[in-house]
Amino acid sequence: MLALAACGGEEPASTAAPTSAAATATTATAPTTAAAPTTAAPTPTAAASADPAADKKLCETAKKVADDSKKALMKAVVDGGDPAAAMKKAFTEMSEVAPATGGSGSEVAVALAAVGAEARRIANAADVEAAAEDSAALEKAGAKANAACKKVGVDPNL
């Protein structure tokens, strides 16, 4: 769990679990974009024609889920509860952000889908803490989602 906290970046160590959850949401969107072999060329076009208001709303949703998850994880740790249960819930909730993208193909939607897919994988792992600690894919997806969301004025700190 401490390894997760260290991945939080600017936020306190208690925020690491939500960051991973956000990364999971991004993974779920990636398969939509990857489905078409010519998606690489259309993706910039889709991103350019994406609805900035819709992307901002997706990022705000991801930020809320991440923030709420971080608070829940901290509460579990401080209260002596089961951080693994809080982490599982956080990753599950983050994986549910991705379906909200509607397959728009925008940079934000693709990034959050990748986070969602990885979050889903982690939430379903037998050892959620170990899966989160070892997830380079979650870190990478979270970084891409953060960058995409910052372009629409939201810093989800995933």
The 8 nearest C-alpha neighbors of each residue, nearest first, counted from 0:
[[1, 3, 2, 128, 4, 132, 82, 129],
 [2, 0, 4, 3, 5, 12, 15, 13],
 [1, 3, 5, 0, 4, 132, 6, 15],
 [4, 2, 15, 0, 1, 6, 5, 132],
 [3, 5, 12, 15, 1, 6, 2, 13],
 [4, 6, 2, 3, 7, 12, 1, 15],
 [5, 7, 3, 4, 8, 15, 2, 138],
 [8, 6, 15, 5, 10, 4, 14, 9],
 [9, 7, 6, 10, 5, 11, 156, 15],
 [8, 10, 7, 11, 156, 12, 6, 14],
 [9, 11, 7, 8, 14, 12, 13, 15],
 [12, 10, 13, 14, 9, 7, 4, 8],
 [11, 13, 4, 14, 5, 15, 7, 10],
 [12, 14, 73, 11, 4, 15, 69, 72],
 [15, 13, 69, 12, 16, 7, 11, 17],
 [14, 16, 4, 7, 3, 18, 17, 6],
 [15, 17, 19, 18, 14, 86, 3, 69],
 [18, 16, 65, 20, 68, 69, 19, 15],
 [157, 19, 17, 15, 21, 16, 20, 65],
 [20, 18, 22, 16, 17, 21, 137, 23],
 [21, 19, 90, 93, 17, 118, 23, 22],
 [22, 20, 157, 18, 23, 93, 114, 19],
 [114, 21, 23, 141, 137, 140, 19, 20],
 [114, 118, 115, 117, 22, 24, 116, 20],
 [115, 114, 25, 23, 94, 112, 111, 97],
 [114, 113, 111, 112, 24, 26, 110, 115],
 [113, 116, 25, 27, 114, 112, 115, 117],
 [116, 112, 26, 28, 115, 113, 25, 29],
 [112, 29, 27, 109, 113, 26, 31, 25],
 [28, 30, 113, 109, 26, 112, 32, 31],
 [29, 31, 33, 32, 28, 34, 27, 26],
 [32, 30, 29, 34, 33, 28, 102, 104],
 [31, 33, 29, 30, 34, 38, 104, 35],
 [32, 34, 30, 35, 31, 29, 38, 36],
 [35, 33, 31, 32, 30, 36, 38, 29],
 [34, 36, 38, 37, 33, 32, 31, 39],
 [37, 35, 38, 34, 33, 39, 32, 40],
 [38, 36, 35, 39, 40, 41, 33, 42],
 [37, 39, 41, 35, 36, 40, 42, 32],
 [38, 40, 42, 37, 41, 43, 36, 32],
 [39, 41, 38, 42, 37, 43, 44, 45],
 [42, 40, 44, 38, 43, 39, 45, 37],
 [41, 43, 45, 44, 39, 40, 38, 46],
 [44, 42, 46, 45, 41, 47, 40, 39],
 [45, 43, 47, 41, 42, 46, 48, 40],
 [46, 44, 42, 48, 47, 43, 105, 49],
 [45, 47, 105, 43, 49, 106, 44, 48],
 [46, 48, 44, 45, 49, 43, 105, 42],
 [47, 49, 45, 46, 44, 50, 105, 43],
 [50, 48, 46, 105, 47, 45, 51, 103],
 [49, 51, 53, 52, 54, 48, 105, 46],
 [52, 50, 54, 53, 55, 49, 151, 56],
 [51, 53, 55, 50, 54, 56, 151, 57],
 [54, 52, 56, 50, 55, 51, 57, 49],
 [55, 53, 51, 57, 56, 52, 107, 58],
 [56, 54, 52, 58, 53, 57, 151, 51],
 [55, 57, 59, 53, 54, 58, 60, 52],
 [58, 56, 60, 54, 55, 59, 61, 53],
 [57, 59, 61, 55, 60, 56, 148, 62],
 [58, 60, 62, 56, 57, 61, 55, 63],
 [59, 61, 57, 63, 58, 62, 56, 64],
 [60, 62, 58, 64, 59, 63, 65, 57],
 [63, 61, 155, 59, 65, 60, 64, 66],
 [64, 62, 66, 60, 65, 61, 67, 59],
 [63, 65, 61, 67, 62, 66, 68, 60],
 [64, 66, 17, 62, 68, 63, 67, 61],
 [65, 67, 63, 69, 68, 64, 62, 70],
 [68, 66, 70, 64, 69, 65, 63, 71],
 [69, 67, 71, 17, 89, 65, 70, 66],
 [68, 70, 14, 17, 72, 66, 71, 67],
 [69, 71, 73, 67, 68, 72, 74, 66],
 [72, 70, 68, 74, 73, 69, 75, 67],
 [71, 73, 75, 69, 85, 74, 70, 82],
 [74, 72, 76, 70, 13, 75, 71, 77],
 [73, 75, 71, 77, 72, 76, 78, 70],
 [76, 74, 80, 72, 78, 73, 82, 77],
 [75, 77, 73, 79, 74, 78, 80, 82],
 [78, 76, 74, 79, 75, 73, 80, 72],
 [79, 77, 75, 80, 76, 74, 73, 81],
 [80, 78, 76, 77, 75, 81, 74, 82],
 [81, 79, 75, 78, 76, 82, 77, 74],
 [80, 82, 83, 84, 75, 85, 79, 76],
 [81, 83, 85, 84, 75, 76, 86, 72],
 [84, 82, 86, 81, 85, 87, 128, 127],
 [85, 83, 87, 86, 82, 81, 88, 127],
 [86, 84, 82, 88, 72, 83, 87, 89],
 [87, 85, 89, 83, 88, 84, 16, 82],
 [86, 88, 122, 84, 90, 89, 85, 91],
 [87, 89, 91, 85, 86, 90, 92, 84],
 [90, 88, 86, 68, 92, 91, 87, 20],
 [91, 89, 20, 118, 93, 122, 87, 92],
 [90, 92, 88, 94, 89, 93, 122, 119],
 [93, 91, 95, 89, 94, 90, 88, 64],
 [94, 92, 20, 90, 24, 95, 21, 96],
 [93, 95, 115, 24, 91, 119, 118, 92],
 [94, 96, 92, 93, 97, 98, 91, 115],
 [97, 95, 93, 94, 99, 24, 98, 61],
 [96, 98, 112, 24, 99, 115, 95, 100],
 [99, 97, 100, 96, 95, 101, 28, 112],
 [100, 98, 97, 101, 96, 57, 95, 102],
 [101, 99, 108, 98, 102, 97, 103, 57],
 [100, 102, 99, 103, 98, 108, 97, 104],
 [101, 103, 104, 100, 31, 108, 28, 32],
 [104, 102, 105, 101, 100, 108, 49, 45],
 [105, 103, 102, 45, 109, 108, 32, 42],
 [106, 104, 46, 108, 107, 45, 103, 49],
 [105, 107, 109, 46, 108, 110, 147, 104],
 [108, 106, 110, 147, 105, 109, 54, 111],
 [109, 107, 105, 111, 100, 110, 106, 104],
 [108, 110, 28, 29, 112, 106, 107, 111],
 [111, 109, 25, 144, 107, 113, 112, 108],
 [25, 112, 110, 24, 114, 108, 113, 109],
 [28, 25, 27, 111, 113, 26, 97, 24],
 [26, 25, 114, 112, 27, 29, 28, 116],
 [25, 23, 22, 24, 115, 113, 26, 111],
 [24, 23, 116, 114, 94, 25, 27, 26],
 [27, 26, 115, 117, 23, 119, 113, 118],
 [23, 116, 118, 120, 26, 114, 119, 115],
 [23, 119, 117, 90, 115, 20, 121, 94],
 [118, 120, 122, 116, 94, 117, 121, 91],
 [121, 119, 117, 123, 118, 122, 124, 116],
 [120, 122, 118, 124, 123, 119, 130, 127],
 [123, 121, 87, 119, 90, 120, 91, 124],
 [124, 122, 120, 121, 119, 125, 127, 87],
 [125, 123, 121, 126, 127, 122, 120, 130],
 [124, 126, 127, 123, 130, 122, 121, 129],
 [127, 125, 124, 129, 128, 130, 83, 121],
 [128, 126, 130, 124, 129, 121, 122, 131],
 [127, 129, 131, 130, 126, 0, 132, 83],
 [130, 128, 132, 131, 126, 127, 133, 0],
 [129, 131, 127, 133, 128, 121, 132, 126],
 [132, 130, 128, 134, 129, 133, 121, 127],
 [133, 131, 129, 130, 3, 134, 2, 128],
 [132, 134, 130, 131, 129, 135, 128, 136],
 [135, 133, 136, 131, 137, 132, 130, 138],
 [134, 136, 138, 137, 133, 139, 132, 140],
 [137, 135, 139, 134, 138, 140, 117, 22],
 [136, 138, 22, 140, 134, 135, 139, 19],
 [137, 139, 141, 135, 136, 140, 142, 22],
 [138, 140, 136, 142, 141, 137, 135, 143],
 [141, 139, 22, 137, 143, 114, 142, 138],
 [142, 140, 22, 144, 138, 157, 143, 139],
 [141, 143, 145, 139, 140, 144, 138, 146],
 [144, 142, 140, 146, 141, 145, 110, 147],
 [145, 143, 110, 141, 147, 146, 142, 111],
 [144, 146, 142, 148, 143, 147, 141, 149],
 [145, 147, 143, 149, 144, 148, 142, 150],
 [148, 146, 144, 107, 150, 149, 145, 143],
 [147, 149, 145, 153, 150, 151, 146, 58],
 [148, 150, 152, 153, 146, 154, 151, 147],
 [149, 151, 148, 147, 152, 146, 153, 145],
 [152, 150, 148, 149, 55, 153, 51, 54],
 [151, 153, 149, 150, 148, 154, 55, 58],
 [154, 152, 149, 148, 151, 155, 58, 59],
 [153, 155, 149, 156, 148, 145, 152, 62],
 [154, 156, 62, 157, 153, 145, 61, 58],
 [157, 155, 154, 145, 18, 62, 7, 65],
 [18, 156, 21, 141, 155, 145, 22, 19]]
